[in-house]
Amino acid sequence: MTVGGPIVILKPDIGFLETAGALSVCCLQRRGGIRQTLLYFYISHVIMLIRAYPPGKGCFVMLMLSLREDVASAIYAGTKRCELRKNRASVRPGETVAIYETRPRAAITGGFFVDEALHASVESLWDWMGDSGVSRERFERYFGSRDHGFAIRIRDAHRIYPEISLEHATAQDRSFRAPQSFLYLRSGSRLAKSIECRLHQSESI
């Protein structure tokens, strides 16, 4: 198998990898044993990285955050006005962020618009957040010994009706998996369009 610095492009709809270099997928058919196993884990790792760190913002339209039910409820109620992450996400003011609530709910329940987003030192981030509904104790516990962090100021959070269960989400987008922290939905995705439509309907209620 030759990997030699190719640019890997993921096409989630058909689960196939193309390269701009010399990666040969045909070795899956020609060679078994350890080479096939190594290629399998290589592909799995690439898929994981692309989900977490998109190669180009133009390929993605929506950030999705994974949240506990109590945290999501606080955002919808307006008592939590900033969302923290240890790693920087690719998002800009005015963009839509979808919310996936973890089990036992296991569903996309709504979203919000980005007011502002900032990646900075932890101390600068705390000053920037202001009255965010996040206590200093919780803030420090979350970031621990980290020097830098990422925060999104939340604007116009709404629940969607009906919510989209994990089962229905995967039916609309075969590549969709429940996010561990966050992921990005593809441009033209039926799932992204469905979320956007339901959010607009919720705004008008």
C-alpha positions as CSV (number, residue, x, y, z in Angstrom):
1,M,0.0,0.0,0.0
2,T,1.4,3.4,-1.0
3,V,0.1,6.3,1.1
4,G,2.9,8.9,0.1
5,G,1.1,12.1,1.0
6,P,-2.1,11.9,-0.9
7,I,-5.0,14.2,-0.3
8,V,-7.9,12.1,0.9
9,I,-11.5,13.0,0.0
10,L,-14.4,11.3,1.7
11,K,-17.7,10.7,-0.1
12,P,-19.9,9.5,2.8
13,D,-22.9,8.6,0.6
14,I,-21.1,5.7,-1.0
15,G,-18.4,5.1,1.6
16,F,-15.5,5.3,-0.9
17,L,-12.1,7.0,-0.6
18,E,-10.5,8.8,-3.5
19,T,-7.0,10.2,-3.5
20,A,-5.0,12.8,-5.4
21,G,-1.9,10.7,-4.8
22,A,-1.1,7.0,-5.3
23,L,-3.3,5.2,-2.7
24,S,-4.6,2.0,-4.2
25,V,-7.8,0.6,-2.7
26,C,-7.6,-2.4,-5.0
27,C,-5.2,-4.0,-2.5
28,L,-8.3,-4.8,-0.5
29,Q,-9.1,-7.4,-3.1
30,R,-5.6,-8.5,-3.9
31,R,-4.0,-8.9,-0.5
32,G,-5.3,-10.1,2.8
33,G,-3.9,-10.5,6.2
34,I,-2.1,-7.6,8.0
35,R,-2.1,-5.2,5.0
36,Q,-5.8,-5.4,4.6
37,T,-6.2,-4.8,8.4
38,L,-3.9,-1.9,8.3
39,L,-5.8,-0.3,5.4
40,Y,-9.1,-0.8,7.2
41,F,-7.8,1.0,10.3
42,Y,-6.2,3.8,8.2
43,I,-9.5,4.4,6.4
44,S,-11.4,4.4,9.7
45,H,-9.0,6.9,11.2
46,V,-9.3,9.2,8.2
47,I,-13.1,9.1,8.5
48,M,-12.9,10.1,12.2
49,L,-10.6,13.0,11.4
50,I,-12.7,14.4,8.6
51,R,-15.8,14.3,10.8
52,A,-14.0,16.3,13.6
53,Y,-11.9,18.6,11.4
54,P,-13.5,19.5,8.0
55,P,-11.0,20.0,5.2
56,G,-13.0,23.0,3.8
57,K,-15.8,25.0,5.2
58,G,-17.5,25.1,1.8
59,C,-18.1,21.3,2.1
60,F,-20.1,21.7,5.3
61,V,-23.1,23.8,6.3
62,M,-23.9,23.0,9.9
63,L,-22.1,22.3,13.1
64,M,-23.8,19.8,15.4
65,L,-23.0,19.7,19.2
66,S,-23.6,16.7,21.5
67,L,-25.2,17.8,24.8
68,R,-26.7,16.3,27.8
69,E,-30.5,16.8,28.2
70,D,-30.1,19.2,31.1
71,V,-27.6,21.4,29.3
72,A,-29.8,21.5,26.1
73,S,-32.8,22.4,28.2
74,A,-30.8,25.3,29.8
75,I,-29.9,26.6,26.4
76,Y,-33.5,26.5,25.1
77,A,-34.7,28.2,28.3
78,G,-32.1,31.0,27.8
79,T,-30.3,30.5,31.1
80,K,-27.2,29.1,29.4
81,R,-25.9,31.6,26.8
82,C,-22.5,30.2,26.0
83,E,-21.4,26.8,25.0
84,L,-17.8,25.7,25.8
85,R,-15.5,23.3,23.9
86,K,-12.0,22.2,24.6
87,N,-11.2,22.1,20.9
88,R,-11.9,24.8,18.4
89,A,-14.8,24.3,16.0
90,S,-15.2,25.8,12.6
91,V,-18.1,28.2,12.9
92,R,-18.9,31.8,12.2
93,P,-21.4,34.4,13.4
94,G,-24.9,33.9,12.0
95,E,-24.4,30.3,11.2
96,T,-26.8,27.6,12.5
97,V,-25.7,25.1,15.2
98,A,-27.8,21.9,15.7
99,I,-28.2,20.3,19.1
100,Y,-28.1,16.5,19.5
101,E,-29.2,15.3,22.9
102,T,-27.4,12.2,24.2
103,R,-29.1,9.1,25.6
104,P,-31.6,8.3,26.8
105,R,-33.2,10.9,24.4
106,A,-30.8,10.2,21.5
107,A,-32.3,12.8,19.2
108,I,-31.7,16.1,17.4
109,T,-33.9,18.4,19.4
110,G,-33.2,21.9,18.1
111,G,-30.5,24.5,17.5
112,F,-29.4,28.1,17.7
113,F,-27.6,30.8,15.8
114,V,-24.0,31.8,16.5
115,D,-23.8,35.3,17.9
116,E,-20.0,35.2,18.2
117,A,-17.3,32.5,18.7
118,L,-13.8,32.8,20.2
119,H,-10.7,30.6,20.7
120,A,-8.5,32.2,23.3
121,S,-6.6,31.7,26.5
122,V,-8.9,30.4,29.3
123,E,-8.6,33.7,31.3
124,S,-9.4,35.8,28.2
125,L,-12.3,33.5,27.4
126,W,-13.8,33.9,30.8
127,D,-13.7,37.7,30.6
128,W,-15.1,37.6,27.0
129,M,-18.1,35.4,28.1
130,G,-19.5,37.9,30.6
131,D,-23.0,37.0,31.9
132,S,-23.2,33.6,30.1
133,G,-25.0,31.5,32.7
134,V,-21.9,29.5,33.3
135,S,-20.4,29.6,36.8
136,R,-16.7,30.2,37.4
137,E,-16.5,26.9,39.2
138,R,-18.0,25.0,36.3
139,F,-15.9,26.9,33.8
140,E,-12.6,26.0,35.7
141,R,-13.7,22.4,36.3
142,Y,-14.4,21.9,32.6
143,F,-11.1,23.3,31.2
144,G,-9.0,22.0,34.1
145,S,-5.3,22.6,33.3
146,R,-5.8,23.6,29.7
147,D,-4.3,27.0,28.6
148,H,-6.8,27.7,25.8
149,G,-10.4,27.0,25.1
150,F,-13.3,27.7,22.7
151,A,-16.7,29.3,23.3
152,I,-19.8,30.1,21.3
153,R,-22.2,32.8,22.2
154,I,-25.7,31.6,21.7
155,R,-28.5,33.5,19.9
156,D,-32.1,32.5,19.4
157,A,-32.2,28.9,20.6
158,H,-35.3,26.9,19.6
159,R,-36.5,23.4,19.9
160,I,-37.7,21.7,16.8
161,Y,-41.0,19.9,16.4
162,P,-41.0,17.0,15.9
163,E,-37.5,16.3,17.1
164,I,-35.4,13.9,14.9
165,S,-34.6,10.6,16.5
166,L,-31.2,9.0,15.9
167,E,-33.0,6.3,13.8
168,H,-34.7,8.9,11.6
169,A,-31.4,10.9,11.3
170,T,-29.5,7.9,10.0
171,A,-32.4,7.1,7.6
172,Q,-32.0,10.6,6.1
173,D,-28.2,10.5,6.0
174,R,-26.6,7.1,5.9
175,S,-23.2,8.5,7.0
176,F,-24.6,10.1,10.2
177,R,-23.5,8.9,13.5
178,A,-24.3,10.4,16.9
179,P,-21.5,13.0,17.7
180,Q,-19.2,12.5,20.7
181,S,-18.4,16.2,21.0
182,F,-19.3,17.8,17.7
183,L,-19.5,17.0,14.0
184,Y,-20.4,18.8,10.7
185,L,-23.2,18.0,8.3
186,R,-22.5,18.1,4.6
187,S,-23.7,20.6,2.1
188,G,-26.9,19.3,0.5
189,S,-27.5,16.8,3.2
190,R,-31.2,15.9,3.6
191,L,-30.7,15.9,7.4
192,A,-29.2,19.5,7.4
193,K,-32.1,20.8,5.2
194,S,-34.6,19.1,7.5
195,I,-33.1,20.7,10.6
196,E,-33.0,24.1,9.0
197,C,-36.6,23.8,7.9
198,R,-37.8,22.8,11.4
199,L,-35.8,25.6,13.0
200,H,-37.4,28.2,10.8
201,Q,-40.9,26.8,11.6
202,S,-40.1,26.9,15.3
203,E,-39.0,30.6,15.0
204,S,-42.4,31.5,13.5
205,I,-44.4,29.8,16.2
